Amino acid sequence: MPKRTMQGTVVSDKADKTVTVRVERRIMHPVYKKFITRSKKFAAHDAENRCKEGDSVRIRECAPISKSKTYEVVYEDPTRA
């Protein structure tokens, strides 16, 4: 089964090897038919402490690392375009 991936923004990098990523999605209101932005924060494993606050990152589902960490940061290769 494929692992879920999401795009988000790092909102906290205070913890060691952990970043908090806010993922936003747009949904349509069922009655008013207006698009609403919903967001959720996920704790993601950042083994090399590369991410800083404000970075745009991609996170991927993984086996549980701790009580709250079930995602990991996916590093894109900048040389590959």
Residue pairs with C-beta under 8 A, 6 or more apart in sequence:
3 60
3 61
3 62
4 60
4 61
5 58
5 59
5 60
5 61
5 74
6 21
6 23
6 42
6 58
6 59
6 71
7 23
7 56
7 57
7 58
8 21
8 22
8 23
8 24
8 42
8 56
8 57
8 58
8 59
9 21
9 22
9 54
9 55
9 56
9 57
10 19
10 20
10 21
10 51
10 52
10 53
10 54
10 55
10 56
10 57
11 20
11 21
11 22
11 41
11 53
12 19
12 20
12 53
13 19
13 20
13 46
13 49
13 51
13 52
13 53
16 49
17 45
17 46
17 47
17 49
18 43
18 44
18 45
18 46
18 69
19 43
19 44
19 46
19 51
19 57
19 73
20 41
20 42
20 43
20 44
21 41
21 42
21 43
21 44
21 57
21 59
21 71
21 73
22 39
22 40
22 41
23 39
23 40
23 41
23 42
23 59
24 37
24 38
24 39
25 37
25 38
25 39
26 35
26 36
26 37
26 38
27 35
27 36
27 38
28 34
28 35
28 36
29 35
29 36
42 59
42 71
43 66
43 68
43 69
43 71
44 57
44 59
44 69
44 71
44 72
44 73
45 62
45 65
45 69
45 71
45 72
45 73
46 72
46 73
47 72
50 73
50 75
51 57
51 73
57 73
57 74
58 73
58 74
58 76
59 71
59 72
59 73
59 74
60 71
60 72
60 74
61 70
61 71
62 70
62 71
62 72
63 70
64 70
65 72
